[in-house]
Structures are given as C-alpha cells and as structure tokens.
Amino acid sequence: MLRMRIEARTGLRWGLLSLVTTIALTAITTDPADARSRRGKRTTAATSSYSPAYAAIVVDANSGAVMHSSNADAIRHPASLAKIMTLYMLFERLESGKLSLESPLRVSEHAADQVPTKLGLREGSTISVQDAIKALITRSANDVAVAIAENLAGSEQEFARQMTRKARALGMKKTVYRNASGLPDSAQVTTARDQATLGRAIQERFPSYYRYFSIRSFTFRGRRIGNHNRLLGRVDGVDGIKTGYIRSSGFNLVTSVKRKGRYVVAVVLGGASAGARDSRMRQLLAQHVNKASTRRTAPIIAEAPVRDGAPQGFEMASAASVSARIAASNGAVPRGFAPAAGSDEPIRPVPVRTVPVKPAPKKNTKVASASTQSEAEAPATTARAEAPSAPVPARAGLLGVLPPTRTASVSNVPAAARPEPVNDTAPQRDAAPAPVVPSSRPATGPGWIIQVGAYPDASEAHQRLATVKSKASRLLASASPFTETVQKGETTLYRARFAGLEREQAEAACKYLKRNDVDCLAMRN
C-alpha cells in the first residue's frame, strides 16, 4: 500500500512537471499574433465567447453589381489578405521586366525573424520569385512577405507606404497597409468592399500570374506545402484567392468563382473559425453565383492617378487612435476620419478602335526575357500531389507578356532602356471615352504611334490599353487606342498601341510612362 502511494505521488509529480513544461514550450513557440494550430483555434472558438466583427460582400465581376452586402464598408483588419497586395506589387515588377520568375530575393535578419506562419528562411539565404509567390499563396509565409517587401522597396515600411498608395490608385479608399504580411497592427485596416476590388483587380491586371492562386500545393526543399484555401477543388469554379487570420480580425477569405461564363468575387471577414468562414462562403456562393451575369459589361479595375502626399487620413492617425475609433464606431468610419481618396474622378473603361497604321520596317532585335499571420492555418489534409497542371505564367518581356513557348526574339521592336520610376509628376485627369467598338485588325495612316505591350490574348491587350490610358489620360487624350495582330510562327500576339499622335506627343507620353514603370516605344507610323 505504501509503495502504491509513493508511486502515485511520483506519477503526480511527473505529470505536473510535464504540464508545466508543455505550458512553457507553448508560451515560447506561440506566435504573439495569435497564430496557433487549427486545433487550437477551433478549441478557442468553441470554448470562449470569441465573436469577431463580421462583414461580407458578393460582387458580380461581369456586371459590377453588388449581389450581397453586409457591413461591406465597415473597417476591419485584413490579416493575411494583405499578401494579395504584396503579390500585386510583385506581379507589377514581373510585368515590367524588372524581375523574372528566377530572380533571387535575399533574406534579411528582419525577414528571417518573422513569427510563424513562415517558411523558415535563414538570414543571408535567397528564394526565387516563383517560389516566393507559391509560398505566399499556400503557406502564407510571413518571412517571404517581408523578403519581397525589402527587395522591392528597400524596407518593409516603405513597401507598406507603396502598397497603400497602390490601394488608393485602385479605388480602395479605406485600406491602409502597415506591413507586407498582415501581421497585427492596429492601424492596418481594410473593408470587404476594398478587398473585393483588389480581388478583381489582380485578376484583370495580371491574368497570367493570377493562375498561381489555383495551385493546391507546392514542394519547397523536399517539403510539400498545402494551400490553406479549402474551397479549391471542393467548390465548382473556385480558382483562388486568399485566406487570413489574426485574433483581432477573425478568419477572412476572398474567393473568386468562374462558372459557366459567370464570374463572381466574394469576401467574408470575421469568421469565428475557419470552418464557419468556409461554410458562410459556400452559402453565399450557392445563393448568388447562378444569378450572376454571363455578359461582361463592367469596366475593368484600372489605376487612377494619386495626388502627391496621398494617402492621408488613417495614414496620419496613431495606431491607438485608429483602434479606439474602430471599436467606438463598431467598424464604421467615424465622421472626419475617412482617408482621402487618391482621385476624385471615377475610373472609366477605355474603348479600343482600329486606326490606319502602316507596318513598321522589320528589324530583328533581341529582347531580354524577363526572365500569419499569423494565419497559421495548417491544412487538415495535405494534397496528394503538387498540381502538375497548374499553368506557368507567361514571361514578362520588354513590350508585354510573352507566352511560355515564345522565344526571346521579337521583330519590329527596338530595345529601350527602362529609367527608374519617379513620383514627381503631376496627377492627370481621366479622359472621357468615345463609344467605339474594340478591334484587333491592323490598318495604316499618318502620324506617330506608341506601343505599350504585346500579349497572347486580345483581352489582355485591351486591358493594358485601359490601364495605360488611366495613367496618362492627359497626354493620351487625343490618342486612339487599338490592337494590332501579328503572327510569329505558331503564336499570335496582340500589340497594344495608341495612334494619332504628333512626334512630340508620342515621345512625351513614352517618357512619362517609362518614369512610371510602363514600357513604351514611340515610332513613326
């Protein structure tokens, strides 16, 4: 009996010691941004009164109509949804040719020190741009997000300012970024409507690179990493895009669905658990997708000019002030506290027409090919295999996106140096569009033309024209946008061009566009 009591006391001591050790290890390894395993999250949601502020929106991207809205303009925290903008900025560099998918991104001490979820990169190591894209989309790796920010802007702080300026240009009037990952910051805010705008914009601006959002898993240094987005492969038509979680935001999700000619972008913010969030998203999609339009009538999400010094508002407020006012207003933007928009002018679509153009003399010129949060949402099941059929994006070339099978040689295109972008140009107002029908049939005529890209798809060329028009609306006010079809072996390219310019106008437009990260070539017609 005495021996049994001694053994019981000894077992109790070991049990208490194990418990204390477990608690200590948990305290050491738990992300201060409330990152925890999915089991831990579910337990917290089930055993506490955790009820984050909810918001949602469903947008018919074909028509632009809002099909469902609940607190769509209320202020929320983005969590890892911030990485959508981080990827937008990275895709922009790829498209301009400043980076290639093989370009190495160096990892700093600051990047390596990020809290989980992370890839575990070491200081001084590198990661390719393509692996960085996959790591953000699947693992939502915070160390990779910071590495991208520092390589593109020099510091994460500067990159966050650039992200916010880009948000204003896209019409995201209430979004402010403070970091590249979405890790907790009281002043980092967004709305469901702004996230829907970004979800549409990244697809329309970068259709080739957007395809990465559909990958189910990828292998990095022998490890297979699954995508946190559980709707991929389980809900018909879902092709992305991003999940997010921090304690102050709840479980967030932006979803894109393309089904039978219909195209819907939906956002759910503030789920009490990943399962509850996904369930709500399924409900919204089931209710609205089949009612969406099959005809594209909505203008694309183009970038508008942003005033010098913008953004204002939230950018100027302290983190404590933002947090307090959000709480006091239950998510609504307090009077006198809304951020200033980058442009008062609405974003308008740019119609495309055919104008007379003589083919330029052929010259064979070589073109250098461009060559969580704490969201620790570990997948419940790992995909059996990395998606082998995930399309690889086209390569960014000097004058546009080249298809994967395309060689790096393009005729009729003299190479042009790319000056570094500057921000000292005055903003320009959008020009009213003329009611003309798009065409890809080349023609001839007098004057000068400029070319701003060459694309394997006509819709991409039209989209590029609209984006460029919004960037330089004053300089291109009298220009006529058109596409010209050219056959290169078995590949058809659509050149995005503006015609009807004088030489001085063409050269001034190209100079301005190049200074703003847009490749441009002026030529006599």
Backbone torsions as a table, in degrees:
resi	resn	phi	psi	omega
1	MET	NA	-45.4	179.4
2	LEU	-61.0	-42.4	179.7
3	ARG	-62.1	-39.6	179.5
4	MET	-64.7	-39.3	179.3
5	ARG	-65.5	-41.5	179.6
6	ILE	-62.4	-44.0	179.3
7	GLU	-63.8	-37.6	179.4
8	ALA	-64.8	-44.3	179.6
9	ARG	-64.1	-40.6	178.7
10	THR	-62.5	-43.0	178.0
11	GLY	-62.8	-38.4	179.0
12	LEU	-63.9	-42.8	179.3
13	ARG	-60.6	-47.1	179.5
14	TRP	-62.2	-37.4	178.6
15	GLY	-64.5	-43.6	178.8
16	LEU	-65.6	-40.0	178.1
17	LEU	-62.1	-41.0	178.6
18	SER	-64.5	-39.1	-179.8
19	LEU	-64.7	-45.6	179.3
20	VAL	-61.8	-42.1	179.1
21	THR	-61.9	-42.6	179.7
22	THR	-62.3	-43.2	179.8
23	ILE	-63.1	-42.7	-179.7
24	ALA	-62.8	-45.2	179.4
25	LEU	-63.1	-38.5	178.1
26	THR	-62.7	-42.4	179.8
27	ALA	-63.3	-35.7	-178.8
28	ILE	-72.2	-41.2	-171.4
29	THR	-93.2	-11.8	-177.6
30	THR	-74.2	133.2	178.3
31	ASP	-65.8	128.0	177.6
32	PRO	-62.9	-13.9	176.9
33	ALA	-88.1	23.1	178.0
34	ASP	66.6	24.7	174.0
35	ALA	-74.5	132.0	177.2
36	ARG	-153.5	166.9	-178.9
37	SER	-64.7	160.2	-179.7
38	ARG	-59.6	-36.4	178.8
39	ARG	-63.2	-41.1	179.2
40	GLY	-64.3	-38.5	-180.0
41	LYS	-65.4	-44.1	-179.0
42	ARG	-63.7	-39.6	179.4
43	THR	-62.9	-44.2	179.9
44	THR	-60.6	-45.1	-177.8
45	ALA	-65.8	-34.7	-175.1
46	ALA	-81.0	-27.4	-172.4
47	THR	-108.7	5.0	179.9
48	SER	-132.3	179.9	179.8
49	SER	-94.3	26.9	-178.0
50	TYR	-59.0	117.1	-178.2
51	SER	-147.6	81.2	-179.0
52	PRO	-65.9	157.0	-179.0
53	ALA	-64.9	131.8	-174.4
54	TYR	-98.0	145.7	172.2
55	ALA	-154.9	150.7	-179.6
56	ALA	-158.7	156.2	174.6
57	ILE	-155.3	146.3	173.5
58	VAL	-127.4	123.6	-176.6
59	VAL	-119.6	130.2	171.3
60	ASP	-78.6	102.8	-174.5
61	ALA	-69.9	-19.8	176.6
62	ASN	-72.6	-41.3	-177.6
63	SER	-103.2	-19.3	-175.7
64	GLY	85.5	-0.9	-176.7
65	ALA	-74.7	142.5	174.0
66	VAL	-87.3	115.6	-175.6
67	MET	-90.6	-24.1	177.8
68	HIS	-153.6	141.8	179.7
69	SER	-149.6	130.5	175.3
70	SER	-143.7	108.5	-177.1
71	ASN	55.7	36.0	-172.7
72	ALA	-64.4	-24.6	-179.1
73	ASP	-107.3	7.7	178.1
74	ALA	-76.6	144.4	-176.2
75	ILE	-74.6	130.1	178.7
76	ARG	-137.4	171.6	175.2
77	HIS	-98.6	136.3	-173.1
78	PRO	-76.2	-26.2	-171.5
79	ALA	55.6	-140.6	-174.8
80	SER	-69.2	-5.6	173.1
81	LEU	-61.3	-19.8	175.7
82	ALA	-58.6	-27.0	-178.2
83	LYS	-69.2	-18.0	174.4
84	ILE	-62.2	-43.6	178.2
85	MET	-70.3	-35.8	175.6
86	THR	-58.1	-43.0	178.0
87	LEU	-69.6	-36.1	176.9
88	TYR	-57.2	-46.2	-179.3
89	MET	-65.4	-37.2	178.6
90	LEU	-69.0	-42.8	177.7
91	PHE	-60.3	-35.8	179.8
92	GLU	-62.8	-40.8	177.7
93	ARG	-67.2	-37.8	177.1
94	LEU	-63.6	-44.8	-178.6
95	GLU	-63.2	-35.4	-178.7
96	SER	-78.3	-10.2	180.0
97	GLY	87.1	4.4	179.8
98	LYS	-75.1	-21.2	175.0
99	LEU	-135.0	158.2	170.3
100	SER	-120.0	170.0	179.6
101	LEU	-64.3	-21.2	-179.5
102	GLU	-94.3	-4.7	-178.3
103	SER	-60.1	135.6	179.0
104	PRO	-83.3	139.5	174.0
105	LEU	-109.5	123.4	-177.3
106	ARG	-82.3	142.9	-176.8
107	VAL	-101.4	121.5	179.5
108	SER	-88.9	173.9	175.6
109	GLU	-62.1	-41.5	179.3
110	HIS	-61.5	-42.3	179.3
111	ALA	-66.2	-45.0	-178.1
112	ALA	-64.8	-26.9	-176.7
113	ASP	-83.3	0.2	-178.8
114	GLN	-62.8	149.1	-178.7
115	VAL	-79.1	160.9	178.0
116	PRO	-61.5	153.9	7.0
117	THR	-78.2	138.5	-176.3
118	LYS	-152.0	168.2	179.3
119	LEU	-89.1	-17.1	-179.3
120	GLY	84.2	33.5	179.7
121	LEU	-71.7	146.1	179.6
122	ARG	-97.1	149.4	176.3
123	GLU	-56.6	133.0	179.6
124	GLY	89.6	-11.7	177.3
125	SER	-81.5	176.0	177.7
126	THR	-132.0	160.4	174.5
127	ILE	-139.7	139.5	-179.1
128	SER	-71.4	156.0	179.1
129	VAL	-58.2	-41.9	-178.2
130	GLN	-64.0	-43.3	177.3
131	ASP	-66.6	-33.7	177.7
132	ALA	-63.9	-42.0	177.8
133	ILE	-59.8	-48.5	-178.4
134	LYS	-64.7	-37.2	-179.6
135	ALA	-65.9	-37.6	178.1
136	LEU	-69.6	-39.2	-175.8
137	ILE	-74.4	-37.3	-176.4
138	THR	-93.7	-64.2	-176.0
139	ARG	-79.6	-18.8	-173.8
140	SER	57.8	48.3	-170.9
141	ALA	-73.3	120.5	-178.3
142	ASN	-71.9	-34.3	178.9
143	ASP	-66.1	-35.0	178.6
144	VAL	-70.3	-39.3	178.8
145	ALA	-59.7	-43.0	179.6
146	VAL	-68.2	-38.9	177.8
147	ALA	-60.4	-41.9	177.0
148	ILE	-60.7	-47.7	-177.5
149	ALA	-58.6	-47.1	-176.3
150	GLU	-69.8	-35.5	179.4
151	ASN	-72.9	-28.8	-177.9
152	LEU	-89.3	-31.9	-172.7
153	ALA	-126.3	-3.0	179.8
154	GLY	93.4	-34.2	177.2
155	SER	-151.9	155.7	179.2
156	GLU	-66.9	-35.2	179.7
157	GLN	-62.3	-46.1	179.2
158	GLU	-66.0	-39.5	178.9
159	PHE	-61.4	-39.9	178.5
160	ALA	-63.1	-37.9	176.4
161	ARG	-64.2	-40.5	177.6
162	GLN	-65.6	-38.3	176.9
163	MET	-60.0	-42.7	-178.8
164	THR	-67.6	-40.1	176.9
165	ARG	-63.4	-38.6	177.9
166	LYS	-65.2	-38.9	177.6
167	ALA	-59.2	-43.1	178.4
168	ARG	-62.6	-41.9	-179.2
169	ALA	-62.1	-31.6	-179.5
170	LEU	-85.0	-4.1	-179.9
171	GLY	91.6	12.6	176.9
172	MET	-84.6	84.8	-166.6
173	LYS	-73.8	-20.5	-173.7
174	LYS	-115.1	10.5	-177.4
175	THR	-97.4	133.8	175.3
176	VAL	-132.0	129.6	177.9
177	TYR	-105.4	140.3	176.0
178	ARG	-117.5	-16.6	176.4
179	ASN	-152.9	172.9	-174.8
180	ALA	-88.8	-13.8	-173.3
181	SER	-100.7	-29.2	-173.4
182	GLY	95.7	5.1	175.7
183	LEU	-57.7	154.8	-169.6
184	PRO	-53.6	128.2	170.9
185	ASP	-153.9	123.4	-173.8
186	SER	-60.2	-27.8	-177.5
187	ALA	-90.8	-0.1	178.3
188	GLN	-90.9	108.4	-169.4
189	VAL	-135.6	162.9	178.6
190	THR	-161.0	-175.2	174.0
191	THR	-137.0	163.2	176.9
192	ALA	-61.8	-39.6	-179.8
193	ARG	-64.1	-42.7	179.2
194	ASP	-63.0	-39.3	179.8
195	GLN	-68.3	-34.0	175.3
196	ALA	-65.2	-39.8	177.1
197	THR	-61.1	-45.5	179.6
198	LEU	-66.2	-39.2	178.4
199	GLY	-60.8	-36.2	176.4
200	ARG	-75.3	-42.1	-174.2
201	ALA	-64.0	-41.4	-176.0
202	ILE	-68.6	-27.4	176.7
203	GLN	-76.2	-42.6	-176.1
204	GLU	-73.0	-34.9	-178.3
205	ARG	-80.2	-36.5	-174.3
206	PHE	-130.0	64.5	-176.2
207	PRO	-61.0	-32.6	-180.0
208	SER	-71.5	-45.8	-179.1
209	TYR	-75.6	-26.8	-179.7
210	TYR	-59.1	-27.0	-176.6
211	ARG	-59.2	-20.4	176.7
212	TYR	-60.5	-28.1	-177.9
213	PHE	-64.4	-14.6	-177.8
214	SER	-91.8	-3.0	-177.8
215	ILE	-70.7	139.6	-178.2
216	ARG	-85.9	-29.2	179.8
217	SER	-164.3	164.9	171.3
218	PHE	-149.2	157.9	-177.2
219	THR	-104.9	125.8	-179.9
220	PHE	-126.4	115.1	179.6
221	ARG	50.3	46.5	176.0
222	GLY	85.2	-5.1	179.5
223	ARG	-103.7	133.5	175.5
224	ARG	-91.9	126.7	-175.5
225	ILE	-117.2	122.7	-178.0
226	GLY	-89.6	158.4	179.7
227	ASN	-81.8	136.1	177.7
228	HIS	-69.0	-20.0	-176.2
229	ASN	-76.9	102.7	-174.4
230	ARG	-79.7	-7.0	179.5
231	LEU	-83.0	-18.7	177.8
232	LEU	-63.1	125.5	179.6
233	GLY	80.1	-4.8	-178.6
234	ARG	-116.3	-21.9	176.1
235	VAL	-118.8	124.6	-175.7
236	ASP	-56.0	125.7	174.6
237	GLY	91.0	-8.2	-179.2
238	VAL	-71.4	127.4	179.3
239	ASP	-122.8	16.6	179.2
240	GLY	144.5	-169.7	15.4
241	ILE	-128.9	-43.1	-172.8
242	LYS	-155.8	143.0	173.7
243	THR	-104.2	169.7	176.6
244	GLY	-165.0	150.3	175.3
245	TYR	-157.6	130.4	158.3
246	ILE	-141.5	162.1	-174.8
247	ARG	-57.2	-41.9	-175.1
248	SER	-74.7	-14.2	-178.3
249	SER	-106.7	-26.9	-169.1
250	GLY	82.2	-164.3	-176.0
251	PHE	-94.7	122.0	-174.9
252	ASN	-113.1	156.1	178.5
253	LEU	-158.6	130.5	168.6
254	VAL	-110.1	128.4	-175.8
255	THR	-128.0	140.0	174.7
256	SER	-117.4	134.7	-179.9
257	VAL	-130.0	129.5	173.2
258	LYS	-124.3	115.6	-173.9
259	ARG	-145.7	117.9	176.5
260	LYS	52.9	46.4	178.1
261	GLY	83.4	-6.0	178.7
262	ARG	-94.4	149.7	-175.2
263	TYR	-141.9	113.3	-175.3
264	VAL	-127.4	138.8	171.6
265	VAL	-118.4	126.8	-177.1
266	ALA	-127.2	148.4	-179.0
267	VAL	-132.4	132.6	171.5
268	VAL	-125.6	123.6	177.7
269	LEU	-119.3	139.3	172.6
270	GLY	88.7	29.2	174.4
271	GLY	-67.5	145.1	179.8
272	ALA	-75.8	-17.5	176.1
273	SER	-156.2	166.4	178.1
274	ALA	-63.2	-39.9	179.8
275	GLY	-65.3	-42.6	179.1
276	ALA	-64.6	-40.5	178.1
277	ARG	-62.2	-48.2	-179.0
278	ASP	-63.6	-38.5	179.5
279	SER	-63.7	-42.1	179.0
280	ARG	-65.5	-39.5	178.9
281	MET	-63.9	-42.2	177.4
282	ARG	-58.6	-42.5	179.9
283	GLN	-61.3	-47.6	-178.3
284	LEU	-62.4	-41.8	179.9
285	LEU	-66.5	-41.7	180.0
286	ALA	-63.0	-34.4	-178.1
287	GLN	-76.6	-28.9	-166.8
288	HIS	-120.6	-26.5	-172.9
289	VAL	-59.2	-45.1	-176.4
290	ASN	-69.3	-11.7	178.0
291	LYS	-95.4	-4.4	-176.8
292	ALA	-73.5	159.3	-178.2
293	SER	-75.4	149.3	175.0
294	THR	-101.5	-0.1	179.2
295	ARG	-110.9	134.9	179.5
296	ARG	-85.2	111.3	178.3
297	THR	-123.7	-13.9	-177.5
298	ALA	-79.1	143.8	174.2
299	PRO	-68.6	155.7	177.6
300	ILE	-71.5	161.8	176.6
301	ILE	-84.1	95.5	-178.9
302	ALA	-98.6	160.4	-180.0
303	GLU	-86.9	135.0	175.9
304	ALA	-102.1	156.7	178.2
305	PRO	-64.9	150.4	178.5
306	VAL	-116.9	134.3	-179.2
307	ARG	-63.6	151.3	174.2
308	ASP	-59.1	137.1	179.0
309	GLY	89.0	-15.7	177.1
310	ALA	-73.1	154.2	2.7
311	PRO	-86.5	160.3	176.9
312	GLN	-111.4	-155.3	172.6
313	GLY	69.5	-113.4	-176.9
314	PHE	-58.0	-34.8	-179.0
315	GLU	-58.2	-30.0	-175.0
316	MET	-91.8	-9.8	-176.3
317	ALA	-91.7	153.9	177.7
318	SER	-76.0	159.7	179.9
319	ALA	-60.4	-42.1	-179.1
320	ALA	-63.9	-39.8	-179.8
321	SER	-64.2	-44.1	178.7
322	VAL	-60.9	-47.9	-177.6
323	SER	-60.5	-44.0	-177.9
324	ALA	-65.9	-41.5	-177.5
325	ARG	-71.9	-33.9	175.7
326	ILE	-62.3	-45.8	-179.7
327	ALA	-63.4	-43.2	-176.9
328	ALA	-67.2	-30.6	-176.7
329	SER	-98.3	5.7	-179.8
330	ASN	56.0	38.0	176.0
331	GLY	96.5	-15.4	-179.5
332	ALA	-79.1	154.1	178.9
333	VAL	-78.9	118.9	-178.9
334	PRO	-63.1	151.5	179.8
335	ARG	-61.1	134.3	179.7
336	GLY	77.8	7.1	-175.6
337	PHE	-118.8	1.1	-178.7
338	ALA	-73.3	141.8	178.2
339	PRO	-69.0	150.2	178.3
340	ALA	-73.6	136.1	178.3
341	ALA	-74.9	154.0	-179.2
342	GLY	-73.9	-23.3	-178.7
343	SER	-150.7	139.0	177.4
344	ASP	-84.9	-12.6	-175.5
345	GLU	-86.7	139.3	175.4
346	PRO	-69.3	152.3	176.9
347	ILE	-82.1	125.3	-176.0
348	ARG	-112.9	148.6	175.5
349	PRO	-71.2	152.9	178.4
350	VAL	-109.8	109.5	176.4
351	PRO	-68.3	153.3	-178.3
352	VAL	-119.7	136.6	178.0
353	ARG	-135.1	169.5	178.6
354	THR	-95.9	131.9	174.9
355	VAL	-125.4	156.9	-179.4
356	PRO	-64.3	128.4	178.9
357	VAL	-144.8	128.4	174.4
358	LYS	-82.2	137.1	176.3
359	PRO	-60.7	135.5	179.6
360	ALA	-71.8	154.1	176.9
361	PRO	-59.0	141.3	-176.2
362	LYS	-75.6	132.1	173.9
363	LYS	-136.7	128.9	179.6
364	ASN	-88.3	108.4	-179.1
365	THR	-124.1	134.2	177.8
366	LYS	-76.9	135.2	177.2
367	VAL	-113.5	127.1	178.5
368	ALA	-68.5	122.4	-179.3
369	SER	-73.9	139.0	-179.6
370	ALA	-76.1	76.7	-172.3
371	SER	-45.5	NA	NA
372	THR	NA	128.0	138.5
373	GLN	-0.8	94.3	155.8
374	SER	-34.8	36.9	-179.7
375	GLU	-90.9	27.4	-170.4
376	ALA	-41.4	58.7	-179.2
377	GLU	-90.1	85.9	179.5
378	ALA	-71.9	133.6	-176.3
379	PRO	-62.9	139.7	178.6
380	ALA	-65.5	-36.7	176.4
381	THR	-134.0	143.3	179.8
382	THR	-91.1	137.2	178.6
383	ALA	-58.1	143.4	-176.1
384	ARG	-64.5	-32.3	-179.1
385	ALA	-152.1	152.5	174.3
386	GLU	-65.9	136.7	-175.1
387	ALA	-63.1	106.9	-178.0
388	PRO	-75.1	-21.0	-175.6
389	SER	-92.9	3.7	179.0
390	ALA	-61.4	123.3	-174.4
391	PRO	-64.5	137.0	175.9
392	VAL	-86.8	129.1	-175.8
393	PRO	-60.7	154.3	175.6
394	ALA	-65.7	155.9	-178.5
395	ARG	-84.2	139.4	-179.8
396	ALA	-77.2	121.7	178.7
397	GLY	-108.6	179.9	-176.3
398	LEU	-61.8	-38.4	-176.2
399	LEU	-114.9	22.6	176.6
400	GLY	146.0	-172.2	-178.4
401	VAL	-90.4	123.1	-178.9
402	LEU	-96.6	141.3	179.5
403	PRO	-65.5	158.0	-176.1
404	PRO	-58.4	-31.9	-177.6
405	THR	-87.1	-1.6	-176.1
406	ARG	-75.9	140.1	174.3
407	THR	-81.0	168.6	-175.5
408	ALA	-88.3	23.7	179.8
409	SER	-116.0	126.6	-178.8
410	VAL	-130.4	135.6	178.6
411	SER	-92.5	164.3	178.1
412	ASN	67.1	15.4	-174.7
413	VAL	-130.6	101.8	172.2
414	PRO	-72.7	140.3	-179.1
415	ALA	-68.8	146.6	179.2
416	ALA	-132.1	140.3	177.9
417	ALA	-73.0	150.6	179.9
418	ARG	-106.2	104.5	175.8
419	PRO	-66.4	153.8	177.9
420	GLU	-67.7	144.5	-179.2
421	PRO	-68.7	147.9	175.4
422	VAL	-128.8	165.8	-176.8
423	ASN	-123.0	28.4	-175.9
424	ASP	-102.3	14.9	-179.7
425	THR	-92.0	148.9	-178.8
426	ALA	-75.3	144.4	178.5
427	PRO	-65.3	154.0	-178.3
428	GLN	-123.5	153.2	-179.4
429	ARG	-90.7	148.3	178.8
430	ASP	-69.5	143.3	176.7
431	ALA	-93.0	142.9	-179.9
432	ALA	-68.4	135.8	-177.3
433	PRO	-76.8	152.8	175.0
434	ALA	-96.2	141.0	-176.6
435	PRO	-76.3	81.2	179.5
436	VAL	-124.5	162.3	-175.0
437	VAL	-96.3	132.5	178.5
438	PRO	-60.2	147.4	177.9
439	SER	-150.2	150.1	176.8
440	SER	-115.0	15.7	-177.9
441	ARG	-89.0	118.2	-179.2
442	PRO	-69.3	154.1	178.0
443	ALA	-147.7	-174.4	-176.9
444	THR	-126.3	163.0	179.0
445	GLY	170.6	177.6	-175.8
446	PRO	-82.5	174.7	172.9
447	GLY	91.7	-167.7	179.8
448	TRP	-112.8	154.2	177.2
449	ILE	-130.9	159.7	171.7
450	ILE	-125.5	146.1	177.6
451	GLN	-115.0	132.3	-176.1
452	VAL	-119.5	11.2	176.8
453	GLY	161.9	162.5	174.1
454	ALA	-138.3	125.7	-168.8
455	TYR	-130.2	150.4	178.6
456	PRO	-77.8	-4.8	-178.9
457	ASP	-132.8	134.7	-176.8
458	ALA	-62.5	-37.4	-178.8
459	SER	-64.3	-34.1	177.4
460	GLU	-66.6	-39.1	178.1
461	ALA	-65.2	-42.3	177.7
462	HIS	-62.5	-40.4	-179.9
463	GLN	-64.2	-40.7	179.4
464	ARG	-63.1	-40.4	178.6
465	LEU	-61.3	-41.6	179.3
466	ALA	-65.2	-41.5	180.0
467	THR	-64.0	-44.9	-179.3
468	VAL	-66.7	-39.3	179.2
469	LYS	-60.0	-40.1	-179.8
470	SER	-69.3	-28.8	179.4
471	LYS	-75.9	-34.7	-175.2
472	ALA	-132.3	51.5	-173.7
473	SER	-63.2	-34.7	-179.4
474	ARG	-72.0	-45.2	-178.8
475	LEU	-67.7	-27.5	-178.0
476	LEU	-107.4	19.7	-177.0
477	ALA	-60.1	-36.1	-177.5
478	SER	-97.0	1.4	-176.7
479	ALA	-84.9	153.4	179.8
480	SER	-110.6	112.9	178.7
481	PRO	-74.4	140.8	177.3
482	PHE	-156.5	165.7	173.5
483	THR	-117.1	146.4	179.0
484	GLU	-123.8	126.5	-178.7
485	THR	-87.2	134.7	177.8
486	VAL	-136.7	138.9	-179.3
487	GLN	-102.7	123.9	177.5
488	LYS	-120.1	93.9	-174.7
489	GLY	65.5	-121.3	178.4
490	GLU	-94.0	3.4	-176.6
491	THR	-104.5	132.9	174.5
492	THR	-103.0	126.1	177.2
493	LEU	-115.4	148.9	178.6
494	TYR	-115.9	110.4	-179.1
495	ARG	-81.8	129.1	178.0
496	ALA	-92.1	116.3	-172.3
497	ARG	-137.8	157.8	171.7
498	PHE	-121.1	134.7	-178.5
499	ALA	-121.3	174.7	176.4
500	GLY	82.4	26.9	-178.2
501	LEU	-109.3	150.0	168.3
502	GLU	-79.3	163.7	-177.2
503	ARG	-57.1	-45.6	-178.3
504	GLU	-62.9	-39.0	179.0
505	GLN	-64.8	-44.2	-178.7
506	ALA	-63.0	-45.4	-178.5
507	GLU	-67.3	-38.6	178.8
508	ALA	-66.0	-40.1	179.8
509	ALA	-64.4	-45.1	179.4
510	CYS	-64.6	-39.9	179.3
511	LYS	-61.0	-44.8	179.8
512	TYR	-64.9	-44.5	-177.3
513	LEU	-65.5	-41.2	179.3
514	LYS	-63.3	-36.6	178.6
515	ARG	-69.8	-12.9	179.5
516	ASN	-117.6	33.7	171.5
517	ASP	67.4	28.5	176.6
518	VAL	-119.0	121.5	177.1
519	ASP	-69.5	137.5	-174.3
520	CYS	-149.8	142.2	178.1
521	LEU	-133.2	121.1	177.2
522	ALA	-96.3	137.4	-178.9
523	MET	-150.5	153.0	176.4
524	ARG	-72.8	140.7	-179.5
525	ASN	-80.8	NA	NA
